Amino acid sequence: MKTLSLRTRLTLFYSAVLCVMLAAFGALFYRALGLFVEQSLTAGLRDQIAFLRNYMRVNQGQLQIVFDPADQEQAYLIHAATQYYQVFKLPQGDLVVQSEELEYLGVRPTPDEARTLAGTSQGADVNLPHERLRFQHLLIPSGDGETYFLVRVGIPLSPADAARRGFLRSLLLLAPAGVLLAAVVGWQLSGRGLRPLKALAAAAHKIDIQQLQQRLPVRGAGDEADDVAQAFNDTLARLENSVEQMKEFTASISHELRTPLTTLRGEAEVALLEARSVEEYRRVLASQLEEFDKLTQMINQLLVLARAEAGEIHWTDQSVDLSALAASLIEQLEPIAAAKNVRLEAEVSPGIFVRGDSNWLERVILNLLDNAIKFTGENGAVRLHLASENGHAVLRVEDTGVGIPAQALPHVFERFFRAEPSRSKHVEGVGLGLALAKWIVEQHHGEIQAESKADHGSVFTVRLTQTEAVPAAKFAQY
């Protein structure tokens, strides 16, 4: 079954809502109109009785309506008030006077019914085949203390019925036309409202992996369509950046893999050109093992980053003595720094604890120190400073090495990034250490920054939230 378009569904929704509203309000108005008209008729009936009472007189045991026939307005009002008019004499219940209309309609209560009416104060409705009448009555004493006159005045309810029928007929005639008009207007308005979305869809269909630099048009209206276009453009920008990073990653890894593989192949081909001594073969194999170690290191780092981005890295969430960890790493790296004639200095404040995984935090410090030693020449210095600042553990690694050019500084935490080949061609590594360090710091809800000037050394600062020393907590996943 084909799904209805959004425009059609909106139109149907508008029409359905309008139908429900018309039905609800129509029922309320129908009821209210009937009550209003009937109440108006009842009030008019009471006014007629009050009007007649002013002109009624009891004369010699007879009830008479006394008025001036010369007064045409008065005569007309009395005639109108007595159109549906009956007078009964109580207690006998005999009918004394009855208007011609009631005579024709056959409305003639029995004496028992007349006496019953006299004992009530409420009016009564009489339903006839072709008419409905509403009656009100009043009692007028004859003056002898024994007999009374029951004056009964009626009014037809056909105007109320006609008003209700007219309203219902108008509603049934106009409501479908109104719903149809609303559907047409709703169809046009929904089409106009969805037009920007259609334009966005058409523009989006033209964008593929080769045209990620294109963007959807933003009309500047500041409405929801512009919000969608802007959000889509932001997504395209992130996607374009990710694709560019993938391209750079592919190119970088191809280059990094090509160099050791070419070296391995070249050494193997040279070794096979002629017979060599066992020592020479040992030397070639040892050189190849070094290249294999470089490949293994690079592949392991790549796997770590890939697992990290896939959310497959697990670590313990515990209190880590960052001071003891930093001091231990300084001791481990002192022989390596001494071999390069680099001074390794440390200024570590004791008792600084953070929350996280000690193994991963160790890798951060190790990467920063190893990186600083690599890029620091002979007689240079690498300093590690750890202190508490405003509730944060702040670790700084400073060196007096070659530094980083200003244009390269924003990219130092990108994978495979090497500042300048001329500065780093003799330095081991593939440019993954800082990228991994940045990821680890961010997973610990911290931040890492780099400051440097070419030929003036570099400073890497790690800022983590400091905590109190507490026992190790449960195993957690990030």
C-alpha positions as CSV (number, residue, x, y, z in Angstrom):
1,M,0.0,0.0,0.0
2,K,1.4,3.4,-1.0
3,T,2.0,5.7,1.9
4,L,0.2,9.1,1.7
5,S,2.4,12.1,1.2
6,L,3.0,14.5,4.0
7,R,1.0,17.2,2.2
8,T,-2.0,14.8,1.9
9,R,-1.8,13.8,5.5
10,L,-1.6,17.4,6.7
11,T,-4.7,18.3,4.6
12,L,-6.6,15.3,5.9
13,F,-5.6,16.2,9.5
14,Y,-6.7,19.8,9.1
15,S,-10.0,18.6,7.6
16,A,-10.6,16.0,10.3
17,V,-9.9,18.6,13.0
18,L,-12.2,21.0,11.4
19,C,-15.0,18.4,11.2
20,V,-14.6,17.5,14.9
21,M,-14.7,21.2,15.8
22,L,-17.7,21.9,13.7
23,A,-19.5,18.9,15.1
24,A,-18.7,19.9,18.7
25,F,-19.5,23.6,18.4
26,G,-22.5,22.8,16.2
27,A,-24.0,20.5,18.9
28,L,-23.3,23.1,21.6
29,F,-24.8,26.0,19.6
30,Y,-27.8,23.8,18.6
31,R,-28.5,23.1,22.2
32,A,-27.8,26.7,23.4
33,L,-30.0,28.1,20.6
34,G,-32.9,25.9,21.6
35,L,-32.6,26.7,25.2
36,F,-32.3,30.5,24.5
37,V,-35.4,30.5,22.2
38,E,-37.5,28.5,24.6
39,Q,-36.5,30.6,27.6
40,S,-37.3,33.7,25.6
41,L,-40.7,32.3,24.7
42,T,-41.3,31.4,28.4
43,A,-40.4,34.9,29.5
44,G,-42.8,36.3,26.9
45,L,-45.5,34.0,28.1
46,R,-45.1,35.2,31.7
47,D,-45.2,38.8,30.5
48,Q,-48.5,38.1,28.7
49,I,-50.0,36.7,31.9
50,A,-48.8,39.6,33.9
51,F,-50.2,41.9,31.2
52,L,-53.6,40.2,31.2
53,R,-53.8,40.3,35.0
54,N,-53.8,44.1,34.9
55,Y,-57.0,44.1,32.9
56,M,-58.9,41.2,34.5
57,R,-61.9,42.0,36.8
58,V,-64.4,39.8,38.6
59,N,-67.9,41.2,38.2
60,Q,-70.9,39.4,39.6
61,G,-69.1,36.1,39.8
62,Q,-67.8,36.4,36.2
63,L,-64.2,37.0,35.1
64,Q,-63.9,39.8,32.5
65,I,-61.1,41.5,30.6
66,V,-61.8,45.2,30.7
67,F,-60.0,47.5,28.3
68,D,-60.6,50.5,26.0
69,P,-61.5,49.2,22.5
70,A,-60.6,52.6,21.1
71,D,-57.0,52.0,22.1
72,Q,-55.8,49.9,19.1
73,E,-52.4,49.1,20.6
74,Q,-54.0,47.9,23.8
75,A,-56.6,45.9,21.9
76,Y,-53.9,44.3,19.8
77,L,-51.8,43.2,22.8
78,I,-54.8,41.7,24.6
79,H,-55.9,39.9,21.4
80,A,-52.3,38.5,21.1
81,A,-52.2,37.5,24.7
82,T,-55.5,35.6,24.5
83,Q,-54.8,33.7,21.3
84,Y,-54.2,30.6,23.3
85,Y,-56.5,31.3,26.4
86,Q,-58.6,29.3,28.8
87,V,-60.5,30.1,32.0
88,F,-61.7,27.4,34.4
89,K,-63.9,27.9,37.4
90,L,-62.8,26.1,40.5
91,P,-63.4,24.0,42.5
92,Q,-65.8,22.6,39.9
93,G,-63.2,22.6,37.2
94,D,-65.6,23.7,34.5
95,L,-64.3,25.4,31.4
96,V,-65.7,28.9,31.3
97,V,-63.9,30.6,28.4
98,Q,-61.6,29.2,25.6
99,S,-60.0,30.9,22.6
100,E,-60.9,29.7,19.1
101,E,-57.3,28.4,18.4
102,L,-57.5,26.0,21.4
103,E,-61.0,25.0,20.3
104,Y,-59.7,24.1,16.9
105,L,-56.7,22.3,18.3
106,G,-58.9,20.3,20.7
107,V,-57.1,21.3,23.8
108,R,-59.7,20.9,26.6
109,P,-58.5,19.6,30.0
110,T,-61.0,17.7,32.1
111,P,-62.3,19.1,35.4
112,D,-59.9,16.8,37.3
113,E,-57.0,18.0,35.2
114,A,-58.0,21.6,35.8
115,R,-58.0,21.0,39.5
116,T,-54.6,19.3,39.3
117,L,-53.2,22.2,37.3
118,A,-54.4,24.6,40.0
119,G,-52.4,22.7,42.6
120,T,-49.1,23.3,40.7
121,S,-47.1,26.4,40.2
122,Q,-45.2,25.1,37.1
123,G,-46.3,25.4,33.5
124,A,-46.9,22.5,31.2
125,D,-46.1,21.6,27.6
126,V,-48.8,20.0,25.4
127,N,-47.7,18.0,22.4
128,L,-50.2,18.0,19.5
129,P,-49.8,16.4,16.1
130,H,-48.9,19.6,14.4
131,E,-48.0,21.9,17.2
132,R,-46.3,22.1,20.6
133,L,-47.8,24.5,23.2
134,R,-46.4,25.8,26.5
135,F,-48.9,26.9,29.1
136,Q,-48.6,29.1,32.2
137,H,-51.5,29.7,34.6
138,L,-52.6,31.9,37.5
139,L,-55.4,31.8,40.1
140,I,-57.7,34.8,40.5
141,P,-60.1,34.7,43.5
142,S,-63.8,35.5,42.8
143,G,-64.2,37.4,46.1
144,D,-66.6,35.0,47.8
145,G,-63.8,33.0,49.4
146,E,-64.9,29.7,47.8
147,T,-64.5,29.9,44.1
148,Y,-61.5,30.8,42.0
149,F,-60.8,31.3,38.3
150,L,-57.9,29.4,36.7
151,V,-56.5,31.5,33.9
152,R,-54.4,29.5,31.5
153,V,-52.4,31.2,28.7
154,G,-50.4,29.3,26.1
155,I,-47.8,30.1,23.5
156,P,-46.6,27.9,20.6
157,L,-43.1,26.4,20.6
158,S,-43.0,26.1,16.9
159,P,-40.7,29.2,16.6
160,A,-38.1,27.5,18.8
161,D,-38.4,24.3,16.8
162,A,-38.2,26.3,13.6
163,A,-35.1,28.1,14.8
164,R,-33.4,24.8,15.7
165,R,-34.3,23.2,12.4
166,G,-33.1,26.2,10.5
167,F,-29.8,26.2,12.3
168,L,-29.4,22.5,11.8
169,R,-30.2,22.8,8.1
170,S,-27.8,25.6,7.7
171,L,-25.1,23.7,9.5
172,L,-25.6,20.6,7.4
173,L,-25.4,22.7,4.2
174,L,-22.5,25.0,5.2
175,A,-20.3,22.6,7.1
176,P,-19.4,20.4,4.2
177,A,-18.7,23.5,2.1
178,G,-16.6,24.9,4.9
179,V,-14.7,21.6,5.3
180,L,-14.1,21.5,1.6
181,L,-12.9,25.1,1.5
182,A,-10.6,24.4,4.5
183,A,-9.2,21.3,2.7
184,V,-8.5,23.3,-0.4
185,V,-6.9,26.1,1.5
186,G,-5.0,23.6,3.7
187,W,-3.8,21.8,0.6
188,Q,-2.5,25.1,-0.8
189,L,-0.9,26.3,2.5
190,S,0.7,22.9,3.2
191,G,2.1,22.9,-0.4
192,R,3.5,26.4,0.2
193,G,4.9,25.4,3.6
194,L,6.5,22.2,2.3
195,R,7.9,23.9,-0.8
196,P,11.2,24.8,1.0
197,L,11.6,21.2,2.1
198,K,11.1,20.0,-1.5
199,A,13.8,22.4,-2.6
200,L,16.1,21.1,0.2
201,A,15.4,17.5,-0.9
202,A,16.1,18.3,-4.5
203,A,19.4,20.0,-3.5
204,A,20.3,17.2,-1.2
205,H,19.8,14.6,-4.0
206,K,22.5,16.4,-6.0
207,I,25.2,16.0,-3.3
208,D,27.3,12.8,-3.4
209,I,30.7,11.8,-2.0
210,Q,32.4,13.7,-4.7
211,Q,30.5,17.0,-4.0
212,L,30.6,17.2,-0.3
213,Q,31.7,20.9,-0.5
214,Q,28.2,21.8,-1.7
215,R,25.7,23.2,0.7
216,L,21.9,23.4,0.9
217,P,20.4,26.9,0.3
218,V,19.5,28.9,3.4
219,R,16.7,31.4,2.5
220,G,17.3,33.6,5.5
221,A,13.7,33.4,6.7
222,G,14.8,32.1,10.1
223,D,12.1,29.4,10.1
224,E,12.2,25.7,10.6
225,A,13.2,25.0,7.0
226,D,16.3,27.2,7.5
227,D,17.1,25.3,10.7
228,V,16.9,22.0,8.8
229,A,19.1,23.4,6.0
230,Q,21.6,24.7,8.5
231,A,21.7,21.5,10.5
232,F,22.2,19.5,7.2
233,N,25.0,21.9,6.2
234,D,26.7,21.4,9.5
235,T,26.4,17.7,9.0
236,L,27.8,18.0,5.6
237,A,30.7,20.0,6.9
238,R,31.5,17.4,9.5
239,L,31.1,14.7,6.9
240,E,33.4,16.5,4.5
241,N,36.0,16.9,7.3
242,S,35.7,13.2,8.2
243,V,36.2,12.2,4.5
244,E,39.2,14.5,4.2
245,Q,40.6,13.0,7.4
246,M,40.0,9.5,6.0
247,K,41.8,10.5,2.8
248,E,44.7,11.9,4.7
249,F,44.7,8.9,6.9
250,T,44.8,6.5,3.9
251,A,47.5,8.5,2.3
252,S,49.5,8.7,5.5
253,I,49.2,5.1,6.4
254,S,50.1,4.1,2.8
255,H,53.2,6.3,3.1
256,E,54.1,5.0,6.5
257,L,53.7,1.4,5.5
258,R,55.5,1.8,2.2
259,T,58.7,3.0,3.8
260,P,59.5,0.0,6.1
261,L,58.2,-2.4,3.5
262,T,60.5,-0.9,0.8
263,T,63.4,-1.1,3.2
264,L,62.6,-4.7,4.0
265,R,62.3,-5.7,0.4
266,G,65.5,-3.8,-0.6
267,E,67.6,-5.4,2.2
268,A,66.2,-8.8,1.2
269,E,67.0,-8.3,-2.5
270,V,70.5,-7.1,-1.7
271,A,71.1,-10.0,0.6
272,L,70.1,-12.4,-2.1
273,L,72.3,-11.0,-4.8
274,E,75.3,-13.0,-3.7
275,A,76.4,-15.4,-1.1
276,R,77.2,-13.8,2.3
277,S,78.6,-14.9,5.6
278,V,76.5,-15.9,8.5
279,E,77.3,-12.6,10.3
280,E,76.2,-10.6,7.3
281,Y,72.9,-12.5,7.2
282,R,72.5,-11.9,10.9
283,R,73.0,-8.2,10.4
284,V,70.4,-8.1,7.6
285,L,67.9,-10.0,9.7
286,A,68.5,-7.8,12.7
287,S,67.9,-4.7,10.6
288,Q,64.7,-6.3,9.3
289,L,63.6,-7.1,12.8
290,E,63.9,-3.4,13.6
291,E,61.6,-2.5,10.7
292,F,59.2,-5.2,11.8
293,D,59.2,-3.7,15.3
294,K,58.3,-0.3,13.8
295,L,55.5,-1.8,11.8
296,T,54.2,-3.7,14.8
297,Q,54.3,-0.5,16.9
298,M,52.4,1.5,14.3
299,I,49.8,-1.2,13.7
300,N,49.2,-1.6,17.4
301,Q,48.7,2.2,17.8
302,L,46.3,2.2,14.9
303,L,44.4,-0.7,16.4
304,V,44.2,1.1,19.7
305,L,42.9,4.3,18.0
306,A,40.4,2.2,16.0
307,R,39.1,0.4,19.1
308,A,38.9,3.7,20.9
309,E,36.8,5.4,18.2
310,A,34.6,2.3,18.2
311,G,34.0,2.5,21.9
312,E,35.7,-0.9,22.6
313,I,38.3,0.4,25.1
314,H,37.7,-0.6,28.7
315,W,39.5,0.6,31.8
316,T,39.1,0.7,35.6
317,D,37.7,3.7,37.3
318,Q,39.8,4.2,40.4
319,S,41.8,6.8,42.4
320,V,45.2,7.2,40.7
321,D,48.2,8.7,42.5
322,L,49.3,10.9,39.6
323,S,52.4,12.2,41.6
324,A,53.7,8.7,42.2
325,L,53.0,7.7,38.6
326,A,54.9,10.7,37.2
327,A,57.9,10.2,39.5
328,S,58.1,6.5,38.5
329,L,58.1,7.4,34.8
330,I,60.8,10.0,35.3
331,E,63.0,7.3,36.8
332,Q,62.3,4.9,33.9
333,L,63.1,7.4,31.2
334,E,66.2,8.9,32.8
335,P,68.6,6.3,31.1
336,I,67.0,7.0,27.7
337,A,67.4,10.8,28.2
338,A,71.0,10.4,29.4
339,A,71.8,8.3,26.3
340,K,70.9,11.3,24.2
341,N,72.7,13.7,26.6
342,V,69.4,15.3,27.5
343,R,68.7,16.5,31.1
344,L,65.4,15.1,32.5
345,E,64.2,17.2,35.3
346,A,61.0,16.9,37.5
347,E,59.1,19.1,39.9
348,V,56.3,16.9,41.3
349,S,54.0,18.0,44.1
350,P,53.1,15.0,46.3
351,G,49.6,13.7,47.0
352,I,47.9,14.7,43.7
353,F,45.1,12.2,42.9
354,V,42.8,11.9,39.9
355,R,40.1,9.5,38.9
356,G,40.7,7.2,36.0
357,D,42.8,4.3,34.7
358,S,46.4,4.3,35.8
359,N,47.6,2.4,32.7
360,W,46.1,4.8,30.3
361,L,47.2,7.8,32.2
362,E,50.7,6.3,32.3
363,R,50.6,6.1,28.5
364,V,49.8,9.8,28.3
365,I,52.7,10.9,30.4
366,L,55.0,8.4,28.7
367,N,54.0,9.6,25.3
368,L,54.6,13.3,26.2
369,L,58.0,12.6,27.8
370,D,59.1,10.3,25.0
371,N,58.0,12.9,22.4
372,A,59.9,15.7,24.2
373,I,63.1,13.6,24.5
374,K,62.9,12.7,20.8
375,F,62.7,16.3,19.6
376,T,65.3,17.7,22.0
377,G,68.9,17.8,20.9
378,E,72.1,17.2,22.9
379,N,72.6,19.3,26.0
380,G,68.9,20.1,25.9
381,A,66.5,19.7,28.8
382,V,63.1,18.2,29.4
383,R,61.1,19.2,32.5
384,L,58.0,17.7,34.0
385,H,56.0,19.9,36.3
386,L,53.0,18.5,38.3
387,A,51.0,20.7,40.7
388,S,47.5,21.4,41.9
389,E,45.8,24.5,40.5
390,N,42.2,25.5,41.5
391,G,41.0,21.9,42.1
392,H,42.7,20.6,39.0
393,A,45.8,18.4,38.5
394,V,48.0,20.3,36.0
395,L,50.9,18.4,34.4
396,R,53.3,20.2,32.1
397,V,56.0,18.7,29.9
398,E,58.5,21.3,28.6
399,D,61.4,20.8,26.3
400,T,64.1,22.9,24.7
401,G,63.8,21.1,21.4
402,V,63.2,22.2,17.8
403,G,59.7,23.5,18.6
404,I,56.7,23.4,16.3
405,P,55.9,26.0,13.6
406,A,52.9,28.2,14.2
407,Q,51.1,26.9,11.1
408,A,51.5,23.3,12.3
409,L,50.6,23.8,16.0
410,P,46.8,23.4,15.5
411,H,47.4,19.9,13.9
412,V,49.8,18.3,16.3
413,F,47.1,16.1,17.8
414,E,46.0,14.7,14.4
415,R,46.9,11.2,13.4
416,F,50.1,10.8,11.3
417,F,50.9,14.5,11.5
418,R,54.6,15.4,11.4
419,A,55.4,19.1,11.7
420,E,58.1,19.3,8.9
421,P,59.9,16.4,7.3
422,S,63.2,18.2,7.6
423,R,62.8,18.6,11.3
424,S,61.5,15.0,12.0
425,K,62.9,12.8,9.4
426,H,65.5,11.4,11.8
427,V,63.1,11.0,14.6
428,E,61.3,7.7,15.1
429,G,57.6,7.5,15.3
430,V,54.6,7.7,12.9
431,G,52.6,10.6,14.5
432,L,50.1,8.6,16.5
433,G,51.3,9.2,20.0
434,L,49.8,12.7,20.5
435,A,46.5,11.7,18.9
436,L,46.2,8.8,21.3
437,A,47.2,11.0,24.3
438,K,44.5,13.5,23.4
439,W,41.8,10.8,23.2
440,I,42.8,9.4,26.6
441,V,42.7,12.8,28.2
442,E,39.3,13.6,26.8
443,Q,38.0,10.3,28.0
444,H,39.1,11.3,31.5
445,H,37.1,14.5,31.0
446,G,40.2,16.6,30.9
447,E,41.9,18.8,28.3
448,I,45.4,18.9,26.7
449,Q,47.0,21.9,25.0
450,A,50.2,22.5,23.1
451,E,52.3,25.7,23.1
452,S,55.4,26.1,21.0
453,K,57.6,28.3,18.9
454,A,59.9,27.1,16.2
455,D,63.4,26.5,17.6
456,H,62.3,27.6,21.1
457,G,60.9,24.3,22.4
458,S,57.4,23.2,23.3
459,V,55.1,23.0,26.3
460,F,52.3,20.3,26.5
461,T,49.8,20.9,29.4
462,V,47.3,18.3,30.6
463,R,44.6,19.4,33.0
464,L,42.5,16.8,34.9
465,T,40.0,17.1,37.7
466,Q,41.7,16.4,41.1
467,T,40.0,14.1,43.6
468,E,40.7,12.8,47.0
469,A,42.5,9.4,47.5
470,V,39.7,6.7,47.5
471,P,39.7,2.9,47.0
472,A,39.3,1.5,43.5
473,A,35.8,1.5,42.3
474,K,34.0,-0.9,40.1
475,F,35.0,-1.7,36.5
476,A,33.6,0.9,34.1
477,Q,33.3,1.3,30.4
478,Y,33.6,4.6,28.5
